[in-house]
Structure formats: structure tokens, C-alpha cells
Amino acid sequence: MARYAYAPLSAEEGRGTGRRLPHEAAAEAERAANVADRMPMFGGICVLVAITFVLSRSPQAQGGGNAVIGSGGNGNAAIGGAGVATVPEGTATVGGSSSSSSQATSVATPSTTTALGKSGENNVPPVIQVSPPVKDAPSTVNTASIVTYSTTSDKCDCEGKVDPSSIDLGALRAAALDATPPHIIECSAASAGESQSACHLPKSTRYAALQQKGATLWMTGCSGAGKTTIATALEDRLVKAYGKHVYRLDGDNLRTGINRDLTFSEADRAESVRRTGEIATLFADSGVITLVGLISPYRGDRDAVRKRHEDQGIPFYEIFLDVPVDELKKRDPKGQYARVESGELKHFTCIDDPYEPPINPEITLKTHELEIEQSADILFRRLEMDGILEGAPKISPPGLPNPDGDEIIDLHVPEHLKAAKMEEAERLPKVLITDLDLNWLQVIGEGWASPLKGFMREGTLLEVLHFNSILVDPFNLTENKDIQSSTTNFESFKQFRAPDRVSMSVPITLSCTDYTKAAIESSSHNAVALTTQMGNIVAILRNPEVYPNRKEEIVARMFGVIDPGHPYIKEIYKGGDYLIGGEVELLDRIRYNDGLDKWRKTSTEIMEEFKEKGADTVYAFQTRNPTHAGHAYLMRSAGENLKKEGYKNPVLWLSPLGGWTKEDDVPLDVRVNQHEEVLNSGLEHPGGLDSGRE
């Protein structure tokens, strides 16, 4: 369990508590190092405060005289008469010019050196450079690009303080960022070796609870390309139709607040992108789908934002709105291009200021060729394909939904364990299963009843009968991860209910007789072996739960009628008076040796088929009769419609209905063979389909 603590401030922290913390020895050395690092800065601050106090009390200062403070070397100051400049805490100053015809440049060390340059003939006030001491910082910082003195005859009425027009804030900001320590740790792990992420909710847990993942869609392009319009349309769909957490960042809501102090200079544009990128990173990390619409003209600035996301493991999509300038001039929604043409606006991006288009954007939208909804749909499908709209990790091929319960189920025993498992099964009590039970065992073991891992326990069965669904908690958000695989206990429930429901309308149960019940209850083993009518052991069922088989309730709630002539109702009434619930392990693939086993694929195998075929969506047809021309038309037109909607490679899944059929139905093997011929015929045959689909 993680433990929270304030960041250490001094070597004295933690003393006087009356106890020694488990990590105190290691932390003590770190604190001492922090104090050693910070001490020069504190010393420098004290020197500057003392100098300022002395100057403020001097007669020259009170009488308006001039004082000159020149650099006396590292850590020294020579004091003469000069106007007093206000020195912020922890800063060093940069000397002024001695000539009115030249710009002043100087070098300031990041140590505690103080150099207040003398005023020149124009009485230019000294300029302060913020440069806090930083361990292992370079010995000098070139401030030529930071300090710029005006050479005009206009005097600044600055009352002895710094002339703001003489400071290049962009260069000053860049220098400050370069000198800032990259990590400020305020989280103390509970035990040695834990990362600081131990004090934060894991992203996987957060995303599972929110039922979506965080991501940033960074839309870049010239003014008028449609960034805000498309982002608004996408936000509208995601929030209203899908209930997702989405927020849009653009110039309108950024420049009225956090970027209010920034101009449109190159340096300020870069800072705008950096700040927006940091906000987007935090938003996306919190699980919000963040839509950013900024011109962001410089490639390097955008790449820095991308790297920030990649370092945090957050999906980042650069979306280039590629529209010719001539088209933008025609649109001109804000009249800005007209103002540029008239000469009223200067330094307009994409006209007389540069725009560097992305080299490899995730998505390119030619919005002059697309409707607004088409552009929004492209972005929506990308989010859907990459699993951003689901909280669970993406475990199925792109474009396909996860299995129910967000878990791939395959209960076959690995090959190297089969011999040992079979030897164990021989010693267990035997439960005789019917052909119908064997069918259900195959369905469960191959993952077609996900998230079930065995025959239903009593609690699970009651959920199915009353709600046509079951509760699941695959990520253990409410401590209910094993709710469907634990022995039913109606007297003990978790504090919170499992968060998700999975559709499950058919009871999948295993019945047994009084004799089998007695054998299970008298056994010292906590498992049974499932045996076919031919005496073959096919599976092991663990932790068996035996409970009454309430046949009338199952029949009435499942079918709404009581008709002993119904084939499935007849099977239910033939079952024993008890049901066995428990998780299963299949000792081998269930085969029927009827020539159709090659078409009986597990859910994992069918997923691999879709992946190999490059499916970005799958459309399925299940029929109980041979495929005819009408079926073929519907299948072909469905595929064409999906392509019109933007899918590149829709794959058809033909699933003939097996099991019970009417007496006059065509047998299953005949229908499957006919389906195979239809697939092989392709489009050239009147009733055929594209042979590339399956």
C-alpha cells in the first residue's frame, strides 16, 4: 500500500516524532544532499537582500543619486553610487551598457554572483535576469538574446525599476525552463523499490472505472481549416450519443485564461503550444479524451508535445487539416485573410509567417473535400478502432469489440500439462454427462460463453433467470473479480456491486443425480472428472457447488411456457434433481469426427482469422437453410454499404445454425458444404460472394 508524504524541505524534517521511520536512513542522506544543493541559493539570496537594504538606506539612494555596483568576481560585489534596482529573490542581474549607441549584452553565472551594471549616458536602468542556482548547470548563460536596450531617446519612467521593454521574455522563459529540475517528488513509496506511481491511481484502473481511455487529438492547420468546427462536432457526438468524457482546448478558451499573457511572437507561440500540451497531457492522463485545436505552426513544438505524451504512455494523434490557402481565402470565416490582403494584418501564419506541416501525422483531413460529419466520423472510427472508447485494454483486433467481460477465454489444458491432469482426473469422482452437456462444455471451454469459465453456480443462474445478464468486475474495481467463480453465499455480499453487466439469457447448467451428489460430498477431493457416455474423461470441474435443480422455475422463466413437447424443455425435465456449478479445464479439443471439425474454431482462432485477413469490421449472417440468391444479395450489399461508411476491409462471417432443427430442414453438413461453395465461387457466380471474404 502506498504512503503519502510532503516533499522533504530540510534535514530536520521528521525529527521530534519520537520514532524512526522505516526509510529514514536512506531518506536522511537524500535530505542532506538537498540541503547542500540549496544552500548556495539561500546564501545568494541573503547577500542580495543585504545589498538592497544597505543601498536603500544610503544617502545617495535617498537623495536620488546614482550608485554603481560592478561585478567583483564570482560571489563578490563592488558597490558604488547608482540608482537602486529591485532585485527579486534568488536572481542575478545583468550589466548595462556604457554607451547610448550600442545594445548591452553580458554573461551571468547561475551561482550567487551579483552584478548590477552601471548606468550609461542615457541613464538606462539595470536589467534583472532570473537565474536560480541549479546543480550541474552550465557555468555561464548567454543573455545576449535576453537583454535588449532601446536606443531611442525616449526615457522609461520606471521609477528606478526594470524597463519591461528591455527584456526578451521568450528567451528568459526558455532559460528558466532549461534550468528547472525535471522532477519534483512529493510521493513517498511505502517500501523500497516502488516507483512514485505507487501513490497514484493506476491508469488501467482509472480507465476501467470510467469505461474509456484518455487520449489527445491534436488538430493542426492554418486558420480557417476547420479545427474548431470538427472538434466541436466530434465532442458533440462523443458526449451526447456515447456519454464519454471529452474536453476541447483551443485559442478561445486558452487565450482568455492561461495563455492570456502571450502574444503571437514565435517564442510566445512555442510557449502556448507547450502549456497547452502540458494541460492536454494531464487531461488525457485523467481519462479525458482531449481535443486540441491550435494552428501550432512549428513542427518542433508539436513534436515536443508528442514526446511528452509518449513519455507518459498516453495516446497522441496528430491530425493535419490539409487545406490549400486559396480555399482558406474563399472560406475566410473571420475575415482575417481579407485583412491580410489589405495590409491591415502582418505576420499571419501560412501567408507571411511560416507553417511547417506534419511529416507523418496519424490522420490527414482534406476538409475542403469532406463534409463536417465525414471528418468527425473518420476521427470517431479511429478512436473506436484503437479501443479509446472502451476502458478495458484492447485485446481484440483493431475495429472489433472485446469479448464479453473483456477477457479471452480458452480453457484447454496446455499440451505439456495434459498427462499430469489426466492422471489426476482418473482419481477423481466421475460425473456422467449427456451429449447436450458435452455441447455446452465445448461452448464454455472454447470461449463462446465468455466470461463464463464453467457451468453456472446458483448465484449466477439466478442472475440469468431474473435479469438475462450477469454482473462482472474484470478489473476488480469493487473487489468482485471472482463473483462468478466463487461459491454462492447469500448471507455475505461485498460493499459495492460489480460495475458491469454482460448479456447472458440462457442457463448453462450441469445436472446430476442423488447418487452423484453423495459421491461428490463424500469425496476428499475438491474436484470431479466429467465423463462422456463412452467413458472418455473430457474435463475436470474444480470446486464443485451442488444445489437444487428447480426445473419448473428454469423452464417458466427461460421460455415463458411449460410445454413438455419442446425439445429443450424435455431435456431439462430429464435432468437430475441437482445442479453442479464449477470451473472447468478441458483435457483436449472436443471433436465430433463428422467431417465438419475443421469449421469448428475456438473464439481465439476466429479472432486470429480476422486479424490475418486485416478486418476492420466483421458482419455476420447466421442461417438455418442453404444460402440462396436473396441471402447472397444481402451479404454482398451489406459489405458494399460498410465500405461506403469508411471501412476498408469488412469481413463476412457465415455461421450456419447447428443443433436442433426441424425435421424437414436441410442437414447441417449439406448446408456447410453449400456455404463453402458459395464462398469459393466469388462475385463472378450469380449467387457467389467475394472469395476474399470468409
C-alpha positions in Angstrom: 0.0 0.0 0.0 1.4 3.4 -1.0 2.1 6.1 1.6 1.9 9.8 1.0 4.3 12.4 2.4 5.3 16.0 1.8 8.4 16.7 -0.1 11.4 17.0 2.3 12.4 20.6 3.0 15.3 20.3 5.3 17.5 17.8 7.2 15.5 18.5 10.3 12.2 17.1 8.9 10.9 14.1 10.7 12.8 14.7 13.9 10.9 15.0 17.2 8.3 12.5 16.2 9.6 10.0 18.8 10.0 7.2 16.3 12.3 6.3 13.5 10.7 5.8 10.1 11.5 2.6 8.1 13.0 4.5 5.3 14.6 7.2 7.4 18.2 6.1 6.9 18.0 6.3 3.1 16.0 9.5 3.2 18.4 11.2 5.6 21.2 11.0 3.0 18.9 12.4 0.3 17.8 15.3 2.5 21.4 16.2 3.3 22.2 16.3 -0.4 19.2 18.5 -1.0 20.3 20.9 1.7 23.8 21.0 0.2 22.3 21.8 -3.2 20.1 24.5 -1.9 22.5 26.2 0.5 24.3 28.3 -2.2 21.0 29.7 -3.4 19.9 30.7 0.2 23.3 32.3 0.7 23.0 34.3 -2.5 19.5 35.4 -1.5 20.8 36.7 1.8 23.7 38.6 0.1 21.2 40.2 -2.3 18.8 41.2 0.5 21.7 42.7 2.5 22.9 44.7 -0.5 19.5 46.0 -1.3 18.9 47.0 2.3 22.3 48.9 2.5 21.6 50.7 -0.7 18.1 51.7 0.3 19.5 53.3 3.5 22.4 55.1 1.8 22.3 58.9 1.3 22.8 58.5 -2.4 19.7 56.4 -2.7 17.6 58.8 -0.5 18.8 61.8 -2.5 18.2 60.3 -5.8 22.0 59.9 -6.6 23.4 57.2 -8.8 25.1 54.1 -7.4 27.3 51.7 -9.4 27.6 48.1 -8.5 30.1 46.3 -10.6 30.9 42.6 -10.6 33.8 41.8 -8.4 34.1 38.1 -9.5 32.2 35.0 -8.5 30.5 35.6 -5.2 31.8 39.2 -4.8 30.2 42.6 -5.4 31.8 46.1 -5.7 29.4 48.9 -4.5 29.5 52.4 -5.8 26.8 55.1 -6.3 23.9 54.1 -8.5 20.1 54.0 -8.7 18.8 51.0 -6.7 17.1 48.3 -8.8 14.6 46.0 -7.1 16.2 42.5 -7.1 13.8 39.5 -6.9 14.8 36.8 -4.5 17.3 34.3 -5.9 18.2 36.3 -9.1 21.3 37.6 -10.7 21.4 40.9 -12.6 23.0 41.6 -16.0 25.2 44.6 -16.5 24.0 47.6 -18.6 25.6 49.5 -21.5 28.1 52.2 -21.1 27.3 53.7 -24.5 24.0 55.0 -25.8 24.6 53.8 -29.3 25.0 50.1 -28.6 23.0 47.3 -27.2 24.2 45.8 -23.9 25.0 42.1 -23.6 26.6 40.3 -20.7 27.2 36.9 -19.1 25.7 36.0 -15.8 26.6 33.0 -13.8 23.9 30.8 -12.2 25.7 31.0 -8.9 25.2 33.7 -6.2 27.2 36.3 -8.1 25.5 39.7 -8.2 26.4 42.2 -11.0 24.4 45.4 -11.2 25.8 47.3 -14.2 26.3 51.0 -14.1 24.0 53.3 -16.0 25.2 54.8 -19.2 24.7 58.3 -20.6 21.0 57.6 -21.3 20.6 56.5 -17.6 19.5 53.0 -18.7 18.4 51.1 -15.6 19.9 47.8 -14.8 18.1 44.6 -16.0 17.4 41.6 -13.9 17.9 38.1 -15.1 16.0 35.4 -13.2 18.6 32.6 -12.8 18.2 30.4 -9.7 21.2 28.2 -8.8 20.9 24.8 -10.2 23.2 21.8 -9.5 25.3 20.8 -12.5 24.1 23.8 -14.5 26.4 25.3 -17.2 28.9 27.8 -15.8 27.5 30.7 -17.9 24.3 31.6 -19.6 24.5 33.8 -22.7 21.9 36.5 -22.2 22.5 38.4 -25.4 19.1 37.3 -26.6 17.5 38.0 -23.3 18.5 41.7 -22.7 17.8 44.3 -25.3 18.1 48.0 -24.5 16.2 50.5 -26.5 18.4 53.0 -28.3 15.7 55.6 -28.8 15.8 58.9 -26.9 12.5 58.0 -25.1 13.2 57.6 -21.4 11.4 54.9 -19.4 9.5 56.3 -16.4 10.2 53.1 -14.5 11.0 54.7 -11.1 14.3 53.0 -10.8 12.9 49.6 -11.7 13.4 47.3 -14.7 12.2 48.5 -18.0 10.0 45.6 -19.2 10.6 46.5 -22.9 14.3 45.7 -22.4 13.6 42.0 -21.6 13.1 39.2 -24.1 10.6 37.2 -22.1 10.7 34.3 -24.6 14.5 33.8 -24.2 14.2 34.4 -20.4 11.4 31.7 -20.2 13.5 29.3 -22.2 16.5 29.8 -20.0 14.3 29.3 -16.9 12.9 26.1 -18.3 16.3 24.7 -19.1 17.4 25.4 -15.5 14.4 23.9 -13.9 14.8 20.5 -12.2 12.8 17.9 -14.2 11.3 16.0 -11.2 9.8 17.3 -8.0 8.8 14.3 -6.0 6.0 14.6 -3.4 5.2 11.0 -3.0 7.0 8.5 -0.8 6.6 4.8 -1.6 5.7 2.5 1.2 8.6 0.2 0.7 11.9 0.3 -1.1 11.9 -0.3 -4.8 8.4 1.1 -5.5 8.0 3.8 -8.1 6.4 7.1 -7.4 3.4 5.9 -9.4 2.5 3.8 -6.3 1.0 7.0 -4.9 -1.3 7.5 -7.9 -4.4 5.6 -9.1 -3.1 3.3 -11.9 -4.3 4.4 -15.4 -5.6 0.9 -16.1 -7.9 1.1 -13.0 -9.0 4.7 -13.8 -9.8 3.9 -17.4 -11.7 0.7 -16.5 -13.8 2.7 -14.0 -14.5 5.5 -16.5 -15.1 3.0 -19.3 -12.9 4.9 -21.7 -9.2 5.7 -22.1 -7.6 9.1 -22.2 -6.1 10.4 -25.4 -5.1 13.7 -27.1 -6.3 14.5 -30.6 -4.0 17.4 -31.7 -5.6 19.2 -34.7 -3.1 21.4 -36.6 -3.5 23.5 -39.7 -3.9 27.0 -41.0 -6.6 29.4 -39.7 -10.0 28.5 -41.2 -9.1 24.9 -41.9 -11.9 23.7 -39.6 -10.1 22.7 -36.4 -12.7 24.1 -34.0 -15.7 23.1 -36.2 -14.6 19.4 -36.5 -13.6 19.2 -32.8 -17.0 20.6 -31.8 -18.8 18.0 -34.0 -16.8 15.1 -32.6 -17.2 16.4 -29.0 -21.0 16.6 -29.5 -21.2 13.0 -30.7 -18.9 11.5 -28.1 -20.6 13.3 -25.2 -24.3 13.2 -26.2 -24.5 9.8 -28.0 -21.9 7.8 -26.1 -21.7 9.5 -22.7 -17.9 10.0 -22.9 -15.8 12.5 -21.0 -14.4 14.9 -23.6 -12.9 18.4 -23.4 -11.9 20.8 -26.2 -8.9 23.1 -25.9 -8.5 25.9 -28.4 -7.4 29.5 -28.7 -10.8 30.8 -27.5 -10.6 29.2 -24.1 -6.8 29.2 -23.7 -6.0 32.8 -24.6 -8.7 34.2 -22.3 -7.0 32.5 -19.3 -3.8 30.5 -19.1 -2.3 32.0 -22.3 -3.7 35.5 -21.7 -0.1 36.9 -21.3 1.2 35.5 -24.6 1.5 37.4 -27.9 1.8 35.9 -31.4 5.6 36.0 -31.5 7.5 32.9 -32.3 8.6 32.4 -28.7 5.1 33.0 -27.3 3.6 30.7 -29.9 6.0 28.0 -28.7 5.1 28.7 -25.1 1.4 28.5 -26.0 1.9 25.0 -27.5 4.0 23.9 -24.6 1.4 25.0 -22.0 -1.5 23.5 -24.0 0.5 20.3 -24.4 1.0 20.0 -20.6 -2.7 20.6 -20.0 -3.7 18.0 -22.6 -1.2 15.5 -21.1 -2.8 15.9 -17.6 -6.4 15.8 -19.0 -5.7 12.6 -21.1 -3.8 11.0 -18.1 -7.0 11.6 -16.1 -9.0 9.6 -18.7 -10.4 12.6 -20.7 -10.5 12.5 -24.5 -8.8 15.8 -25.1 -9.4 17.6 -28.4 -6.9 20.4 -29.1 -7.4 22.8 -32.0 -4.3 25.0 -32.4 -2.5 26.3 -35.5 0.7 25.3 -33.8 2.8 26.2 -36.8 6.2 24.9 -35.8 6.9 21.2 -36.1 9.4 21.1 -33.3 6.9 22.4 -30.8 4.3 19.8 -31.8 7.0 17.0 -31.7 7.8 18.1 -28.1 4.2 17.7 -27.1 4.1 14.3 -28.8 7.2 13.2 -26.8 5.6 14.4 -23.6 2.6 12.1 -24.2 4.8 9.2 -25.3 6.9 9.5 -22.2 3.7 9.2 -20.1 2.3 6.3 -22.2 -0.7 8.4 -23.4 -2.1 8.0 -26.9 -1.4 11.1 -29.1 -2.9 11.7 -32.5 -1.6 14.4 -34.7 -4.3 15.4 -37.1 -3.3 17.6 -40.1 -6.1 19.6 -41.6 -4.6 19.9 -45.1 -6.5 22.7 -47.0 -5.0 24.9 -49.8 -4.5 28.5 -48.9 -6.7 29.6 -51.9 -9.5 27.6 -50.4 -8.9 29.2 -47.0 -9.1 32.6 -48.5 -12.5 31.7 -50.0 -13.8 30.5 -46.7 -12.3 33.3 -44.5 -14.8 32.8 -41.7 -13.3 35.6 -39.5 -12.4 38.0 -42.3 -8.7 37.7 -41.4 -7.4 36.7 -44.9 -9.1 39.8 -46.3 -7.3 41.9 -43.7 -4.0 40.3 -44.6 -4.7 41.1 -48.3 -5.4 44.8 -47.4 -2.2 45.0 -45.4 -4.0 45.5 -42.1 -2.6 42.3 -40.7 1.0 41.3 -40.7 2.9 38.2 -39.7 -0.2 36.0 -40.5 0.6 32.2 -40.3 0.5 30.5 -43.7 0.7 33.8 -45.5 3.7 35.9 -44.4 4.6 33.7 -41.4 5.7 30.1 -41.8 3.7 26.9 -41.2 5.5 23.6 -41.0 3.1 20.8 -41.9 3.4 17.4 -40.1 5.6 14.8 -41.8 3.8 11.7 -40.6 0.5 12.7 -39.0 -1.7 9.9 -37.7 -4.6 11.3 -39.7 -4.8 13.8 -42.6 -8.2 15.5 -43.3 -8.7 17.4 -46.5 -11.7 19.3 -45.1 -12.4 21.0 -48.4 -13.2 17.6 -49.8 -15.2 16.3 -46.8 -18.4 17.3 -45.0 -18.0 18.2 -41.4 -19.7 15.0 -40.2 -17.5 12.9 -42.5 -14.4 14.4 -40.9 -15.8 13.8 -37.4 -16.7 10.2 -38.4 -13.1 9.5 -39.5 -11.8 10.6 -36.1 -14.6 8.7 -34.3 -13.8 5.4 -36.1 -10.1 5.8 -35.3 -10.9 6.1 -31.6 -13.2 3.2 -31.8 -10.7 1.0 -33.7 -8.0 1.8 -31.2 -10.1 1.0 -28.2 -10.1 4.5 -26.8 -13.9 4.4 -26.3 -13.5 1.3 -24.0 -11.9 1.4 -20.6 -10.6 -2.2 -20.9 -7.2 -2.9 -22.6 -7.7 -3.7 -26.3 -7.4 -7.5 -26.6 -9.2 -8.0 -29.9 -8.1 -6.9 -33.4 -8.5 -3.2 -34.3 -12.1 -2.3 -35.1 -13.5 -5.4 -33.3 -15.1 -5.3 -29.9 -13.6 -7.1 -26.9 -15.2 -10.3 -25.8 -17.9 -10.0 -23.1 -16.2 -9.5 -19.8 -13.1 -8.1 -21.5 -11.3 -11.4 -21.3 -10.4 -14.0 -23.8 -11.5 -17.4 -22.5 -9.7 -20.6 -23.6 -10.0 -23.3 -21.0 -7.9 -26.0 -22.8 -5.1 -27.5 -20.7 -1.7 -26.7 -22.2 -0.1 -29.6 -24.0 2.8 -30.1 -21.5 0.3 -30.5 -18.6 -2.2 -32.9 -20.2 -0.6 -36.1 -18.9 -0.5 -34.9 -15.3 -4.0 -33.6 -15.5 -5.3 -36.8 -17.0 -3.6 -38.8 -14.2 -5.3 -36.6 -11.6 -8.7 -37.0 -13.3 -8.5 -40.7 -13.1 -8.5 -40.5 -9.3 -11.5 -38.1 -9.0 -15.2 -38.8 -8.6 -16.8 -39.2 -12.0 -19.8 -37.2 -13.3 -21.5 -38.7 -16.3 -22.5 -36.1 -18.9 -25.0 -36.2 -21.8 -24.4 -35.2 -25.4 -26.1 -31.9 -24.6 -23.8 -31.4 -21.7 -20.8 -32.1 -24.0 -22.1 -29.4 -26.4 -22.2 -26.9 -23.6 -18.8 -27.9 -22.3 -17.4 -27.1 -25.8 -19.2 -23.8 -25.8 -17.7 -22.9 -22.4 -14.2 -24.2 -23.0 -13.7 -22.5 -26.3 -14.7 -19.1 -25.1 -18.1 -18.8 -26.8 -19.9 -18.1 -23.4 -17.4 -15.5 -22.2 -17.0 -14.6 -19.4 -18.2 -18.0 -18.0 -15.4 -20.3 -17.1 -17.6 -23.2 -16.1 -21.1 -24.4 -15.5 -23.2 -21.8 -13.7 -23.2 -21.7 -9.9 -26.5 -21.0 -8.1 -26.0 -17.2 -7.8 -25.1 -16.9 -11.5 -28.1 -19.0 -12.6 -30.5 -16.7 -10.6 -29.0 -13.6 -12.2 -29.6 -15.2 -15.6 -33.2 -16.2 -14.9 -34.2 -12.8 -13.3 -32.1 -10.3 -15.3 -31.0 -12.1 -18.5 -27.5 -10.9 -17.6 -24.7 -11.4 -15.1 -22.6 -8.9 -13.1 -18.8 -8.8 -13.8 -15.8 -6.9 -12.4 -12.9 -8.0 -14.6 -10.6 -5.3 -13.2 -11.6 -5.8 -9.5 -12.8 -2.2 -9.1 -15.2 -3.3 -6.3 -13.4 -6.4 -5.1 -15.8 -8.6 -7.1 -13.5 -10.0 -9.7 -14.3 -13.6 -8.7 -18.0 -13.1 -8.2 -19.0 -15.7 -10.8 -16.4 -18.3 -9.9 -16.9 -18.2 -6.1 -19.2 -20.4 -4.1 -22.6 -18.8 -3.8 -23.2 -17.2 -0.4 -26.5 -15.4 0.0 -25.5 -14.1 3.5 -22.3 -12.3 2.5 -22.0 -9.6 -0.1 -19.3 -7.1 -1.0 -19.9 -3.5 0.0 -20.2 -2.4 -3.6 -21.9 -4.2 -6.5 -19.9 -5.3 -9.5 -19.9 -2.4 -12.0 -20.7 -4.1 -15.3 -23.4 -6.4 -16.7 -22.9 -8.9 -19.5 -25.8 -10.2 -21.6 -26.5 -13.9 -20.6 -30.0 -15.1 -21.3 -29.6 -18.9 -21.5 -28.9 -21.0 -18.4 -25.8 -23.2 -18.9 -26.1 -25.8 -16.2 -25.0 -29.4 -15.5 -27.4 -31.7 -13.7 -26.7 -34.7 -11.6 -28.5 -37.4 -9.6 -28.7 -38.0 -5.8 -26.0 -40.7 -6.2 -23.5 -38.3 -7.9 -24.3 -35.7 -5.3 -23.5 -38.1 -2.5 -20.2 -39.2 -4.2 -19.1 -35.6 -4.5 -19.9 -34.6 -0.9 -18.2 -37.7 0.5 -15.0 -37.2 -1.6 -11.8 -35.8 -0.1 -11.1 -34.1 -3.5 -12.4 -30.7 -4.4 -12.9 -31.6 -8.0 -14.7 -34.1 -10.2 -14.0 -35.6 -13.6 -16.5 -35.1 -16.4 -17.0 -38.4 -18.4 -18.9 -39.0 -21.6 -21.4 -41.8 -22.3 -18.5 -43.6 -24.0 -16.4 -43.5 -20.8 -14.0 -40.8 -22.0 -12.8 -38.3 -19.5 -13.0 -34.9 -21.2 -12.6 -32.3 -18.4 -12.0 -31.6 -14.7 -14.5 -29.4 -12.8 -13.0 -27.6 -9.8 -14.6 -26.5 -6.5 -18.0 -28.1 -7.3 -21.1 -26.4 -5.9 -24.1 -28.7 -5.7 -27.6 -27.1 -5.4 -31.2 -27.9 -6.2 -32.4 -28.1 -9.8 -35.6 -26.1 -9.8 -36.7 -27.3 -13.2 -40.1 -25.6 -13.3 -38.7 -22.2 -12.4 -35.9 -22.5 -15.1 -38.4 -23.6 -17.7 -41.0 -20.9 -16.9 -38.5 -18.0 -16.7 -36.5 -19.2 -19.7 -39.3 -19.9 -22.1 -42.4 -18.4 -20.6 -44.3 -21.6 -21.1 -44.4 -25.2 -19.8 -44.5 -27.5 -22.8 -43.0 -30.9 -22.3 -43.1 -31.3 -26.1 -40.5 -28.6 -26.6 -37.2 -30.4 -27.3 -35.1 -28.3 -24.9 -37.8 -28.4 -22.1 -37.9 -32.1 -22.4 -34.1 -32.2 -21.8 -34.4 -30.1 -18.7 -37.1 -32.3 -17.2 -34.9 -35.4 -18.0 -32.1 -34.0 -15.8 -31.3 -35.0 -12.3 -32.7 -33.2 -9.2 -29.4 -31.3 -8.6 -27.1 -29.0 -10.5 -23.3 -28.8 -10.3 -21.6 -25.5 -10.7 -17.8 -25.0 -11.0 -14.9 -24.0 -13.3 -13.7 -26.5 -15.9 -10.4 -27.5 -17.6 -10.7 -29.2 -20.9 -8.3 -32.0 -21.3 -8.5 -32.0 -25.1 -10.3 -30.4 -28.1 -13.9 -31.8 -28.4 -14.2 -33.4 -31.8 -17.2 -35.0 -33.5 -15.5 -36.6 -36.4 -18.3 -35.8 -38.8 -16.2 -34.0 -41.5 -17.1 -30.6 -40.1 -14.5 -30.3 -37.3 -12.3 -28.0 -39.5 -15.0 -25.4 -39.3 -15.4 -25.6 -35.5 -13.0 -22.9 -34.4 -12.4 -21.5 -30.9 -13.1 -17.8 -30.3 -9.3 -17.3 -30.1 -8.8 -19.0 -33.5 -11.6 -17.0 -35.2 -10.0 -13.8 -33.8 -6.7 -14.8 -35.4 -8.5 -15.4 -38.7 -10.0 -11.9 -38.6 -6.5 -10.4 -37.8 -4.8 -12.3 -40.6 -7.5 -11.1 -43.1 -6.9 -7.5 -41.9 -10.6 -7.0 -40.9 -11.5 -3.6 -39.7 -15.1 -4.8 -39.0 -17.0 -8.1 -39.3 -20.5 -8.6 -40.4 -22.2 -12.0 -39.7 -25.0 -13.9 -41.2 -26.5 -16.9 -39.4 -28.8 -19.1 -41.5 -30.7 -22.3 -40.9 -31.3 -23.0 -44.6 -29.0 -23.2 -47.6 -27.8 -19.9 -48.9 -29.8 -18.7 -51.9 -29.6 -15.7 -54.2 -31.5 -13.5 -51.7 -29.0 -14.3 -49.0 -26.1 -13.6 -51.4 -27.6 -10.2 -52.3 -28.0 -9.1 -48.7 -24.5 -10.2 -47.8 -22.9 -8.5 -50.8 -24.8 -5.3 -50.4 -24.1 -5.2 -46.6 -20.3 -5.3 -47.4 -20.7 -2.6 -50.0 -22.6 -0.3 -47.6 -19.9 -0.8 -44.9 -17.2 0.3 -47.4 -19.3 3.4 -48.2 -19.3 4.2 -44.5 -15.5 4.2 -44.5 -14.5 0.7 -43.6 -11.6 -0.5 -45.7 -11.9 -4.3 -45.3 -15.2 -5.6 -43.9 -15.1 -9.4 -43.5 -18.1 -11.7 -43.8 -18.7 -14.4 -41.2 -21.1 -17.1 -42.4 -22.4 -19.0 -39.4 -24.8 -21.9 -40.3 -27.2 -22.8 -37.4 -26.4 -26.2 -36.0 -28.0 -28.1 -33.1 -31.7 -28.9 -33.3 -33.6 -28.1 -36.5 -37.0 -29.0 -37.8 -37.5 -32.4 -39.3 -37.8 -31.0 -42.9 -34.7 -28.8 -42.6 -31.6 -29.5 -44.8 -28.9 -31.4 -42.7 -26.1 -29.3 -41.3 -23.3 -31.0 -43.4 -25.2 -30.2 -46.6 -25.6 -26.6 -45.6 -22.0 -26.2 -44.6 -20.7 -27.7 -47.8 -23.0 -25.4 -49.8 -21.7 -22.3 -47.9 -18.2 -23.4 -48.8 -19.1 -23.5 -52.5 -20.7 -20.0 -52.2 -17.5 -18.6 -50.7 -15.3 -20.2 -53.4 -17.5 -19.0 -56.3 -16.7 -15.3 -55.7 -18.6 -12.5 -57.3 -18.5 -13.9 -60.8 -21.1 -16.6 -60.0 -24.7 -15.2 -59.8 -25.1 -16.4 -56.3 -21.5 -16.0 -55.2 -19.6 -13.7 -52.9 -16.2 -12.1 -52.9 -13.8 -15.0 -52.4 -11.6 -12.8 -50.3 -14.2 -12.9 -47.5 -14.9 -15.7 -45.1 
